[in-house]
Amino acid sequence: MVAGIPLVIGARKGLPNFNEFSMHTEVQVERKFQFSRPNTNSPVNQTNEMYVVGITNVFGVEGWNSYSNTYPGAWKSAFGRI
């Protein structure tokens, strides 16, 4: 992509059209605390702190078939014998 304008890689009659590809990266950071005490009625005597870090990638592809009728031989000529 150059300046936000997508490039056309190739097109072939009878094959579904490629419309859009998107990628989203998400980073999540959590901070958790744990408070401990020896028994139910006593004050807190110990604490723990924990950080949980997660990274996720999401990919999406959009395509459609713009032809109302099937194109005879399109898959055979594009991908060989299926």
N, CA, C and O atoms as a CHARMM CRD file, in Angstrom:
* protein
*
  328
    1    1 MET  N      0.84000  -1.16800   0.00000 PROA 1      0.00000
    2    1 MET  CA     0.00000   0.00000   0.00000 PROA 1      0.00000
    3    1 MET  C      0.89200   1.24000   0.00000 PROA 1      0.00000
    4    1 MET  O      1.83800   1.35200   0.78100 PROA 1      0.00000
    5    2 VAL  N      0.57500   2.13200  -0.86600 PROA 2      0.00000
    6    2 VAL  CA     1.30800   3.38100  -0.96500 PROA 2      0.00000
    7    2 VAL  C      0.34000   4.51000  -0.64800 PROA 2      0.00000
    8    2 VAL  O     -0.63700   4.70800  -1.36900 PROA 2      0.00000
    9    3 ALA  N      0.59500   5.23500   0.39800 PROA 3      0.00000
   10    3 ALA  CA    -0.23400   6.36400   0.82000 PROA 3      0.00000
   11    3 ALA  C     -1.70100   5.96800   0.97800 PROA 3      0.00000
   12    3 ALA  O     -2.59300   6.74900   0.64700 PROA 3      0.00000
   13    4 GLY  N     -1.95500   4.75400   1.48300 PROA 4      0.00000
   14    4 GLY  CA    -3.32000   4.31300   1.73300 PROA 4      0.00000
   15    4 GLY  C     -4.06900   3.82700   0.51200 PROA 4      0.00000
   16    4 GLY  O     -5.25500   3.51500   0.61600 PROA 4      0.00000
   17    5 ILE  N     -3.42100   3.74900  -0.64900 PROA 5      0.00000
   18    5 ILE  CA    -4.07400   3.27800  -1.87400 PROA 5      0.00000
   19    5 ILE  C     -3.64900   1.83200  -2.10800 PROA 5      0.00000
   20    5 ILE  O     -2.45900   1.56900  -2.28100 PROA 5      0.00000
   21    6 PRO  N     -4.59300   0.88600  -2.11700 PROA 6      0.00000
   22    6 PRO  CA    -4.22200  -0.51500  -2.29200 PROA 6      0.00000
   23    6 PRO  C     -3.75200  -0.80600  -3.71500 PROA 6      0.00000
   24    6 PRO  O     -4.17300  -0.15700  -4.67300 PROA 6      0.00000
   25    7 LEU  N     -2.88300  -1.78400  -3.82500 PROA 7      0.00000
   26    7 LEU  CA    -2.37200  -2.20100  -5.12400 PROA 7      0.00000
   27    7 LEU  C     -3.23200  -3.32500  -5.68600 PROA 7      0.00000
   28    7 LEU  O     -3.75200  -4.14200  -4.92600 PROA 7      0.00000
   29    8 VAL  N     -3.38900  -3.37800  -7.00000 PROA 8      0.00000
   30    8 VAL  CA    -4.10200  -4.47100  -7.64700 PROA 8      0.00000
   31    8 VAL  C     -3.06100  -5.52300  -7.99100 PROA 8      0.00000
   32    8 VAL  O     -2.13400  -5.26200  -8.75800 PROA 8      0.00000
   33    9 ILE  N     -3.21800  -6.72000  -7.42000 PROA 9      0.00000
   34    9 ILE  CA    -2.24800  -7.78800  -7.65100 PROA 9      0.00000
   35    9 ILE  C     -2.58400  -8.51000  -8.94500 PROA 9      0.00000
   36    9 ILE  O     -1.69900  -8.75700  -9.76400 PROA 9      0.00000
   37   10 GLY  N     -3.83100  -8.84500  -9.13600 PROA 10     0.00000
   38   10 GLY  CA    -4.23600  -9.54200 -10.35100 PROA 10     0.00000
   39   10 GLY  C     -5.71700  -9.85800 -10.29300 PROA 10     0.00000
   40   10 GLY  O     -6.30100  -9.95100  -9.21300 PROA 10     0.00000
   41   11 ALA  N     -6.31600 -10.02200 -11.45300 PROA 11     0.00000
   42   11 ALA  CA    -7.73800 -10.35000 -11.53400 PROA 11     0.00000
   43   11 ALA  C     -7.91100 -11.41100 -12.60900 PROA 11     0.00000
   44   11 ALA  O     -7.19500 -11.41500 -13.61000 PROA 11     0.00000
   45   12 ARG  N     -8.85000 -12.29800 -12.40000 PROA 12     0.00000
   46   12 ARG  CA    -9.11600 -13.35000 -13.35900 PROA 12     0.00000
   47   12 ARG  C    -10.62100 -13.56000 -13.43300 PROA 12     0.00000
   48   12 ARG  O    -11.29000 -13.63300 -12.40300 PROA 12     0.00000
   49   13 LYS  N    -11.14500 -13.65600 -14.61800 PROA 13     0.00000
   50   13 LYS  CA   -12.58600 -13.79900 -14.80300 PROA 13     0.00000
   51   13 LYS  C    -13.06900 -15.11500 -14.20000 PROA 13     0.00000
   52   13 LYS  O    -12.44900 -16.16300 -14.38100 PROA 13     0.00000
   53   14 GLY  N    -14.18700 -15.04100 -13.48000 PROA 14     0.00000
   54   14 GLY  CA   -14.80100 -16.23300 -12.91100 PROA 14     0.00000
   55   14 GLY  C    -14.39100 -16.52000 -11.48500 PROA 14     0.00000
   56   14 GLY  O    -15.04100 -17.33200 -10.82600 PROA 14     0.00000
   57   15 LEU  N    -13.34800 -15.89600 -10.97800 PROA 15     0.00000
   58   15 LEU  CA   -12.90900 -16.12100  -9.60700 PROA 15     0.00000
   59   15 LEU  C    -13.51900 -15.05800  -8.69000 PROA 15     0.00000
   60   15 LEU  O    -13.80400 -13.94900  -9.14200 PROA 15     0.00000
   61   16 PRO  N    -13.72100 -15.37700  -7.42500 PROA 16     0.00000
   62   16 PRO  CA   -14.24800 -14.36800  -6.50100 PROA 16     0.00000
   63   16 PRO  C    -13.30500 -13.16900  -6.41100 PROA 16     0.00000
   64   16 PRO  O    -12.08700 -13.30800  -6.52700 PROA 16     0.00000
   65   17 ASN  N    -13.88400 -12.00700  -6.20500 PROA 17     0.00000
   66   17 ASN  CA   -13.09700 -10.77200  -6.12300 PROA 17     0.00000
   67   17 ASN  C    -12.61300 -10.55200  -4.69500 PROA 17     0.00000
   68   17 ASN  O    -13.33900 -10.79300  -3.73100 PROA 17     0.00000
   69   18 PHE  N    -11.39300 -10.09800  -4.58300 PROA 18     0.00000
   70   18 PHE  CA   -10.81900  -9.74900  -3.29200 PROA 18     0.00000
   71   18 PHE  C    -11.09100  -8.26900  -3.05200 PROA 18     0.00000
   72   18 PHE  O    -10.79300  -7.43700  -3.90900 PROA 18     0.00000
   73   19 ASN  N    -11.64900  -7.93900  -1.90400 PROA 19     0.00000
   74   19 ASN  CA   -12.03100  -6.55600  -1.64200 PROA 19     0.00000
   75   19 ASN  C    -11.14800  -5.89500  -0.59400 PROA 19     0.00000
   76   19 ASN  O    -10.66700  -4.78300  -0.81200 PROA 19     0.00000
   77   20 GLU  N    -10.92700  -6.54600   0.52600 PROA 20     0.00000
   78   20 GLU  CA   -10.29000  -5.85100   1.63700 PROA 20     0.00000
   79   20 GLU  C     -9.53800  -6.82200   2.52700 PROA 20     0.00000
   80   20 GLU  O     -9.96800  -7.95900   2.71900 PROA 20     0.00000
   81   21 PHE  N     -8.41900  -6.37500   3.06900 PROA 21     0.00000
   82   21 PHE  CA    -7.66300  -7.10200   4.07500 PROA 21     0.00000
   83   21 PHE  C     -7.39600  -6.13200   5.21100 PROA 21     0.00000
   84   21 PHE  O     -6.97200  -5.00000   4.97600 PROA 21     0.00000
   85   22 SER  N     -7.63700  -6.56300   6.43300 PROA 22     0.00000
   86   22 SER  CA    -7.35900  -5.68300   7.56100 PROA 22     0.00000
   87   22 SER  C     -6.66400  -6.46200   8.66800 PROA 22     0.00000
   88   22 SER  O     -6.85800  -7.66800   8.81900 PROA 22     0.00000
   89   23 MET  N     -5.85500  -5.74800   9.43400 PROA 23     0.00000
   90   23 MET  CA    -5.13000  -6.36200  10.53500 PROA 23     0.00000
   91   23 MET  C     -5.22200  -5.41500  11.72800 PROA 23     0.00000
   92   23 MET  O     -5.06600  -4.20200  11.59100 PROA 23     0.00000
   93   24 HSD  N     -5.47700  -5.99100  12.89000 PROA 24     0.00000
   94   24 HSD  CA    -5.63400  -5.19500  14.11300 PROA 24     0.00000
   95   24 HSD  C     -4.82200  -5.86400  15.21600 PROA 24     0.00000
   96   24 HSD  O     -4.98300  -7.05800  15.46700 PROA 24     0.00000
   97   25 THR  N     -3.96000  -5.11000  15.86800 PROA 25     0.00000
   98   25 THR  CA    -3.17300  -5.61400  16.98800 PROA 25     0.00000
   99   25 THR  C     -3.69300  -4.97300  18.26800 PROA 25     0.00000
  100   25 THR  O     -3.87800  -3.75800  18.34000 PROA 25     0.00000
  101   26 GLU  N     -3.92500  -5.80500  19.27100 PROA 26     0.00000
  102   26 GLU  CA    -4.45400  -5.32500  20.54300 PROA 26     0.00000
  103   26 GLU  C     -3.52100  -5.74500  21.67100 PROA 26     0.00000
  104   26 GLU  O     -3.09800  -6.89800  21.74900 PROA 26     0.00000
  105   27 VAL  N     -3.21000  -4.79300  22.54300 PROA 27     0.00000
  106   27 VAL  CA    -2.38000  -5.06400  23.71800 PROA 27     0.00000
  107   27 VAL  C     -3.20300  -4.72800  24.95000 PROA 27     0.00000
  108   27 VAL  O     -3.79400  -3.65100  25.03500 PROA 27     0.00000
  109   28 GLN  N     -3.23900  -5.64800  25.90400 PROA 28     0.00000
  110   28 GLN  CA    -4.01700  -5.44700  27.12000 PROA 28     0.00000
  111   28 GLN  C     -3.10900  -5.69300  28.32500 PROA 28     0.00000
  112   28 GLN  O     -2.40700  -6.70300  28.38500 PROA 28     0.00000
  113   29 VAL  N     -3.12700  -4.76900  29.27700 PROA 29     0.00000
  114   29 VAL  CA    -2.32900  -4.89000  30.49400 PROA 29     0.00000
  115   29 VAL  C     -3.28200  -4.80500  31.68500 PROA 29     0.00000
  116   29 VAL  O     -4.09500  -3.88500  31.77800 PROA 29     0.00000
  117   30 GLU  N     -3.17000  -5.78000  32.59900 PROA 30     0.00000
  118   30 GLU  CA    -3.99400  -5.81700  33.81000 PROA 30     0.00000
  119   30 GLU  C     -3.09400  -5.80700  35.03500 PROA 30     0.00000
  120   30 GLU  O     -2.00600  -6.38400  35.01300 PROA 30     0.00000
  121   31 ARG  N     -3.52800  -5.17200  36.07500 PROA 31     0.00000
  122   31 ARG  CA    -2.81500  -5.20400  37.35300 PROA 31     0.00000
  123   31 ARG  C     -3.75600  -5.79200  38.39300 PROA 31     0.00000
  124   31 ARG  O     -4.86800  -5.30000  38.58400 PROA 31     0.00000
  125   32 LYS  N     -3.30800  -6.84400  39.06300 PROA 32     0.00000
  126   32 LYS  CA    -4.13500  -7.53100  40.06300 PROA 32     0.00000
  127   32 LYS  C     -3.41700  -7.51300  41.40800 PROA 32     0.00000
  128   32 LYS  O     -2.19100  -7.59600  41.48400 PROA 32     0.00000
  129   33 PHE  N     -4.21500  -7.40300  42.46100 PROA 33     0.00000
  130   33 PHE  CA    -3.69900  -7.43300  43.82900 PROA 33     0.00000
  131   33 PHE  C     -4.29400  -8.61500  44.57500 PROA 33     0.00000
  132   33 PHE  O     -5.44200  -8.99600  44.34500 PROA 33     0.00000
  133   34 GLN  N     -3.49900  -9.19600  45.47800 PROA 34     0.00000
  134   34 GLN  CA    -3.96100 -10.27000  46.35800 PROA 34     0.00000
  135   34 GLN  C     -3.61000  -9.87100  47.79100 PROA 34     0.00000
  136   34 GLN  O     -2.46400  -9.54700  48.10100 PROA 34     0.00000
  137   35 PHE  N     -4.61900  -9.90200  48.64800 PROA 35     0.00000
  138   35 PHE  CA    -4.42900  -9.57400  50.04900 PROA 35     0.00000
  139   35 PHE  C     -4.66300 -10.84400  50.86800 PROA 35     0.00000
  140   35 PHE  O     -5.68300 -11.51400  50.70400 PROA 35     0.00000
  141   36 SER  N     -3.71900 -11.16900  51.74800 PROA 36     0.00000
  142   36 SER  CA    -3.82700 -12.38300  52.56900 PROA 36     0.00000
  143   36 SER  C     -3.79700 -12.02700  54.05000 PROA 36     0.00000
  144   36 SER  O     -3.19400 -11.03500  54.46000 PROA 36     0.00000
  145   37 ARG  N     -4.46700 -12.86500  54.83800 PROA 37     0.00000
  146   37 ARG  CA    -4.42900 -12.73800  56.29000 PROA 37     0.00000
  147   37 ARG  C     -4.49000 -14.13000  56.89800 PROA 37     0.00000
  148   37 ARG  O     -5.02800 -15.04800  56.27900 PROA 37     0.00000
  149   38 PRO  N     -3.94800 -14.30200  58.10000 PROA 38     0.00000
  150   38 PRO  CA    -3.87700 -15.64600  58.69100 PROA 38     0.00000
  151   38 PRO  C     -5.23900 -16.25700  59.00600 PROA 38     0.00000
  152   38 PRO  O     -5.42400 -17.46000  58.82500 PROA 38     0.00000
  153   39 ASN  N     -6.18800 -15.46100  59.46800 PROA 39     0.00000
  154   39 ASN  CA    -7.53300 -15.98100  59.70100 PROA 39     0.00000
  155   39 ASN  C     -8.55900 -14.89900  59.36400 PROA 39     0.00000
  156   39 ASN  O     -8.18100 -13.79000  58.98700 PROA 39     0.00000
  157   40 THR  N     -9.81400 -15.19900  59.49200 PROA 40     0.00000
  158   40 THR  CA   -10.87800 -14.33800  59.00100 PROA 40     0.00000
  159   40 THR  C    -10.91800 -12.97100  59.66600 PROA 40     0.00000
  160   40 THR  O    -11.14400 -11.97900  58.97200 PROA 40     0.00000
  161   41 ASN  N    -10.71300 -12.86800  60.95800 PROA 41     0.00000
  162   41 ASN  CA   -10.87900 -11.60400  61.67200 PROA 41     0.00000
  163   41 ASN  C     -9.58000 -10.83400  61.88200 PROA 41     0.00000
  164   41 ASN  O     -9.61000  -9.76700  62.49500 PROA 41     0.00000
  165   42 SER  N     -8.46200 -11.32000  61.40700 PROA 42     0.00000
  166   42 SER  CA    -7.18600 -10.61900  61.60600 PROA 42     0.00000
  167   42 SER  C     -6.93600  -9.63100  60.46000 PROA 42     0.00000
  168   42 SER  O     -7.52900  -9.76600  59.39000 PROA 42     0.00000
  169   43 PRO  N     -6.07000  -8.65100  60.67400 PROA 43     0.00000
  170   43 PRO  CA    -5.76900  -7.68800  59.61200 PROA 43     0.00000
  171   43 PRO  C     -4.89900  -8.31400  58.50800 PROA 43     0.00000
  172   43 PRO  O     -4.32200  -9.38800  58.68100 PROA 43     0.00000
  173   44 VAL  N     -4.82600  -7.62300  57.39600 PROA 44     0.00000
  174   44 VAL  CA    -4.02800  -8.09200  56.25400 PROA 44     0.00000
  175   44 VAL  C     -2.55700  -8.04700  56.63700 PROA 44     0.00000
  176   44 VAL  O     -2.07400  -7.03600  57.14900 PROA 44     0.00000
  177   45 ASN  N     -1.84200  -9.14600  56.39000 PROA 45     0.00000
  178   45 ASN  CA    -0.41800  -9.18600  56.73200 PROA 45     0.00000
  179   45 ASN  C      0.47400  -9.46600  55.50900 PROA 45     0.00000
  180   45 ASN  O      1.69900  -9.45700  55.63000 PROA 45     0.00000
  181   46 GLN  N     -0.12500  -9.71300  54.33900 PROA 46     0.00000
  182   46 GLN  CA     0.68600 -10.00400  53.15000 PROA 46     0.00000
  183   46 GLN  C     -0.06000  -9.51800  51.90900 PROA 46     0.00000
  184   46 GLN  O     -1.27500  -9.68100  51.79600 PROA 46     0.00000
  185   47 THR  N      0.68300  -8.92300  50.98800 PROA 47     0.00000
  186   47 THR  CA     0.08800  -8.49200  49.72200 PROA 47     0.00000
  187   47 THR  C      0.94700  -8.99200  48.56200 PROA 47     0.00000
  188   47 THR  O      2.16300  -9.13600  48.68500 PROA 47     0.00000
  189   48 ASN  N      0.29900  -9.24700  47.45600 PROA 48     0.00000
  190   48 ASN  CA     0.98000  -9.63100  46.21700 PROA 48     0.00000
  191   48 ASN  C      0.42200  -8.78100  45.08900 PROA 48     0.00000
  192   48 ASN  O     -0.76300  -8.44500  45.07700 PROA 48     0.00000
  193   49 GLU  N      1.27700  -8.43900  44.14600 PROA 49     0.00000
  194   49 GLU  CA     0.87400  -7.66800  42.97700 PROA 49     0.00000
  195   49 GLU  C      1.28400  -8.45600  41.73700 PROA 49     0.00000
  196   49 GLU  O      2.39200  -8.98600  41.66400 PROA 49     0.00000
  197   50 MET  N      0.36800  -8.52700  40.75500 PROA 50     0.00000
  198   50 MET  CA     0.64100  -9.30100  39.55500 PROA 50     0.00000
  199   50 MET  C      0.22100  -8.49500  38.32400 PROA 50     0.00000
  200   50 MET  O     -0.84300  -7.87500  38.31500 PROA 50     0.00000
  201   51 TYR  N      1.06200  -8.50600  37.28600 PROA 51     0.00000
  202   51 TYR  CA     0.73200  -7.87500  36.00900 PROA 51     0.00000
  203   51 TYR  C      0.47200  -8.96900  34.98100 PROA 51     0.00000
  204   51 TYR  O      1.26000  -9.90500  34.84600 PROA 51     0.00000
  205   52 VAL  N     -0.62500  -8.84700  34.26700 PROA 52     0.00000
  206   52 VAL  CA    -0.97900  -9.78900  33.20800 PROA 52     0.00000
  207   52 VAL  C     -0.96000  -9.01000  31.89400 PROA 52     0.00000
  208   52 VAL  O     -1.67600  -8.02000  31.74400 PROA 52     0.00000
  209   53 VAL  N     -0.14300  -9.45700  30.94800 PROA 53     0.00000
  210   53 VAL  CA     0.00300  -8.77400  29.66100 PROA 53     0.00000
  211   53 VAL  C     -0.44300  -9.72500  28.56200 PROA 53     0.00000
  212   53 VAL  O     -0.01300 -10.87800  28.51800 PROA 53     0.00000
  213   54 GLY  N     -1.30900  -9.23900  27.67400 PROA 54     0.00000
  214   54 GLY  CA    -1.77900 -10.04700  26.55000 PROA 54     0.00000
  215   54 GLY  C     -1.65400  -9.28100  25.24700 PROA 54     0.00000
  216   54 GLY  O     -1.95400  -8.08900  25.18600 PROA 54     0.00000
  217   55 ILE  N     -1.21000  -9.97300  24.20400 PROA 55     0.00000
  218   55 ILE  CA    -1.08900  -9.37600  22.86400 PROA 55     0.00000
  219   55 ILE  C     -1.85100 -10.26400  21.90100 PROA 55     0.00000
  220   55 ILE  O     -1.66100 -11.48000  21.87900 PROA 55     0.00000
  221   56 THR  N     -2.72100  -9.64600  21.09800 PROA 56     0.00000
  222   56 THR  CA    -3.56600 -10.39200  20.16500 PROA 56     0.00000
  223   56 THR  C     -3.50100  -9.74300  18.79000 PROA 56     0.00000
  224   56 THR  O     -3.50800  -8.51700  18.67300 PROA 56     0.00000
  225   57 ASN  N     -3.43700 -10.57400  17.74500 PROA 57     0.00000
  226   57 ASN  CA    -3.52200 -10.10600  16.36000 PROA 57     0.00000
  227   57 ASN  C     -4.80300 -10.66000  15.74400 PROA 57     0.00000
  228   57 ASN  O     -5.12100 -11.83900  15.90400 PROA 57     0.00000
  229   58 VAL  N     -5.52800  -9.80600  15.04300 PROA 58     0.00000
  230   58 VAL  CA    -6.75900 -10.21200  14.36900 PROA 58     0.00000
  231   58 VAL  C     -6.61200  -9.86600  12.88600 PROA 58     0.00000
  232   58 VAL  O     -6.25700  -8.74000  12.53800 PROA 58     0.00000
  233   59 PHE  N     -6.88800 -10.84400  12.01700 PROA 59     0.00000
  234   59 PHE  CA    -6.81700 -10.64400  10.58100 PROA 59     0.00000
  235   59 PHE  C     -8.20200 -10.81500   9.98100 PROA 59     0.00000
  236   59 PHE  O     -8.97500 -11.66200  10.42900 PROA 59     0.00000
  237   60 GLY  N     -8.51800 -10.02300   8.97800 PROA 60     0.00000
  238   60 GLY  CA    -9.80600 -10.14300   8.30400 PROA 60     0.00000
  239   60 GLY  C     -9.63500 -10.00900   6.80100 PROA 60     0.00000
  240   60 GLY  O     -8.84000  -9.19500   6.33000 PROA 60     0.00000
  241   61 VAL  N    -10.38100 -10.80700   6.05100 PROA 61     0.00000
  242   61 VAL  CA   -10.34900 -10.77200   4.59200 PROA 61     0.00000
  243   61 VAL  C    -11.77900 -10.69800   4.09600 PROA 61     0.00000
  244   61 VAL  O    -12.66300 -11.37900   4.61400 PROA 61     0.00000
  245   62 GLU  N    -11.99900  -9.87000   3.09200 PROA 62     0.00000
  246   62 GLU  CA   -13.33600  -9.75900   2.51900 PROA 62     0.00000
  247   62 GLU  C    -13.25600 -10.03600   1.02900 PROA 62     0.00000
  248   62 GLU  O    -12.38200  -9.51600   0.33400 PROA 62     0.00000
  249   63 GLY  N    -14.16900 -10.85300   0.54700 PROA 63     0.00000
  250   63 GLY  CA   -14.25900 -11.16500  -0.87100 PROA 63     0.00000
  251   63 GLY  C    -15.69300 -11.48200  -1.23700 PROA 63     0.00000
  252   63 GLY  O    -16.51600 -11.73900  -0.35800 PROA 63     0.00000
  253   64 TRP  N    -16.00300 -11.46700  -2.52300 PROA 64     0.00000
  254   64 TRP  CA   -17.34900 -11.77500  -2.95800 PROA 64     0.00000
  255   64 TRP  C    -17.30600 -12.29000  -4.38400 PROA 64     0.00000
  256   64 TRP  O    -16.32800 -12.08000  -5.10200 PROA 64     0.00000
  257   65 ASN  N    -18.36000 -12.95800  -4.78400 PROA 65     0.00000
  258   65 ASN  CA   -18.49700 -13.43100  -6.15200 PROA 65     0.00000
  259   65 ASN  C    -19.46500 -12.49600  -6.85800 PROA 65     0.00000
  260   65 ASN  O    -20.65800 -12.48800  -6.55400 PROA 65     0.00000
  261   66 SER  N    -18.95900 -11.71400  -7.79500 PROA 66     0.00000
  262   66 SER  CA   -19.78100 -10.70900  -8.44900 PROA 66     0.00000
  263   66 SER  C    -20.48800 -11.23600  -9.69600 PROA 66     0.00000
  264   66 SER  O    -21.18900 -10.48400 -10.37300 PROA 66     0.00000
  265   67 TYR  N    -20.31200 -12.50400 -10.00000 PROA 67     0.00000
  266   67 TYR  CA   -20.92800 -13.07500 -11.20200 PROA 67     0.00000
  267   67 TYR  C    -22.25200 -13.73300 -10.85000 PROA 67     0.00000
  268   67 TYR  O    -22.35500 -14.42600  -9.83700 PROA 67     0.00000
  269   68 SER  N    -23.27800 -13.51600 -11.69000 PROA 68     0.00000
  270   68 SER  CA   -24.57600 -14.13500 -11.42600 PROA 68     0.00000
  271   68 SER  C    -24.59100 -15.59800 -11.89500 PROA 68     0.00000
  272   68 SER  O    -25.32200 -16.41600 -11.33600 PROA 68     0.00000
  273   69 ASN  N    -23.80800 -15.92300 -12.89300 PROA 69     0.00000
  274   69 ASN  CA   -23.71100 -17.30000 -13.39600 PROA 69     0.00000
  275   69 ASN  C    -22.28600 -17.79700 -13.19700 PROA 69     0.00000
  276   69 ASN  O    -21.33900 -17.01100 -13.18500 PROA 69     0.00000
  277   70 THR  N    -22.14500 -19.09700 -13.04400 PROA 70     0.00000
  278   70 THR  CA   -20.80000 -19.64300 -12.91300 PROA 70     0.00000
  279   70 THR  C    -20.08700 -19.57600 -14.25000 PROA 70     0.00000
  280   70 THR  O    -20.69700 -19.77300 -15.30100 PROA 70     0.00000
  281   71 TYR  N    -18.82500 -19.30500 -14.20600 PROA 71     0.00000
  282   71 TYR  CA   -17.99900 -19.22400 -15.41400 PROA 71     0.00000
  283   71 TYR  C    -17.42100 -20.61100 -15.67600 PROA 71     0.00000
  284   71 TYR  O    -16.64300 -21.10300 -14.85800 PROA 71     0.00000
  285   72 PRO  N    -17.77100 -21.25700 -16.78200 PROA 72     0.00000
  286   72 PRO  CA   -17.31000 -22.63200 -17.01500 PROA 72     0.00000
  287   72 PRO  C    -15.79300 -22.68300 -17.18800 PROA 72     0.00000
  288   72 PRO  O    -15.21000 -21.94100 -17.97800 PROA 72     0.00000
  289   73 GLY  N    -15.18600 -23.56800 -16.43600 PROA 73     0.00000
  290   73 GLY  CA   -13.75000 -23.77600 -16.58000 PROA 73     0.00000
  291   73 GLY  C    -12.88500 -22.80200 -15.80800 PROA 73     0.00000
  292   73 GLY  O    -11.66100 -22.85200 -15.93200 PROA 73     0.00000
  293   74 ALA  N    -13.46900 -21.91900 -15.01800 PROA 74     0.00000
  294   74 ALA  CA   -12.66400 -20.92600 -14.30900 PROA 74     0.00000
  295   74 ALA  C    -11.72400 -21.58300 -13.31300 PROA 74     0.00000
  296   74 ALA  O    -10.54300 -21.23900 -13.26100 PROA 74     0.00000
  297   75 TRP  N    -12.22800 -22.52400 -12.52200 PROA 75     0.00000
  298   75 TRP  CA   -11.37400 -23.17900 -11.52500 PROA 75     0.00000
  299   75 TRP  C    -10.37100 -24.09100 -12.17500 PROA 75     0.00000
  300   75 TRP  O     -9.24300 -24.22000 -11.70000 PROA 75     0.00000
  301   76 LYS  N    -10.76900 -24.72800 -13.25900 PROA 76     0.00000
  302   76 LYS  CA    -9.85100 -25.62700 -13.94100 PROA 76     0.00000
  303   76 LYS  C     -8.67700 -24.85200 -14.53600 PROA 76     0.00000
  304   76 LYS  O     -7.52800 -25.28100 -14.42600 PROA 76     0.00000
  305   77 SER  N     -8.96300 -23.71300 -15.16500 PROA 77     0.00000
  306   77 SER  CA    -7.89100 -22.95600 -15.79300 PROA 77     0.00000
  307   77 SER  C     -7.04800 -22.20300 -14.77000 PROA 77     0.00000
  308   77 SER  O     -5.86800 -21.95600 -15.01900 PROA 77     0.00000
  309   78 ALA  N     -7.61100 -21.83800 -13.64600 PROA 78     0.00000
  310   78 ALA  CA    -6.86100 -21.06900 -12.65500 PROA 78     0.00000
  311   78 ALA  C     -6.02200 -21.96200 -11.74800 PROA 78     0.00000
  312   78 ALA  O     -4.89800 -21.59900 -11.40300 PROA 78     0.00000
  313   79 PHE  N     -6.54100 -23.11000 -11.36000 PROA 79     0.00000
  314   79 PHE  CA    -5.86900 -23.93400 -10.37100 PROA 79     0.00000
  315   79 PHE  C     -5.54000 -25.34800 -10.86000 PROA 79     0.00000
  316   79 PHE  O     -5.15000 -26.19200 -10.05300 PROA 79     0.00000
  317   80 GLY  N     -5.68200 -25.61900 -12.12100 PROA 80     0.00000
  318   80 GLY  CA    -5.46300 -26.96900 -12.59700 PROA 80     0.00000
  319   80 GLY  C     -6.70200 -27.81000 -12.34600 PROA 80     0.00000
  320   80 GLY  O     -7.78400 -27.26700 -12.12200 PROA 80     0.00000
  321   81 ARG  N     -6.55900 -29.10500 -12.38200 PROA 81     0.00000
  322   81 ARG  CA    -7.70500 -29.98300 -12.14700 PROA 81     0.00000
  323   81 ARG  C     -7.98000 -30.12800 -10.66500 PROA 81     0.00000
  324   81 ARG  O     -7.08900 -30.43800  -9.87500 PROA 81     0.00000
  325   82 ILE  N     -9.24500 -29.89400 -10.30200 PROA 82     0.00000
  326   82 ILE  CA    -9.65300 -30.01900  -8.88700 PROA 82     0.00000
  327   82 ILE  C    -10.60700 -31.18300  -8.76800 PROA 82     0.00000
  328   82 ILE  O    -11.08400 -31.48000  -7.67300 PROA 82     0.00000
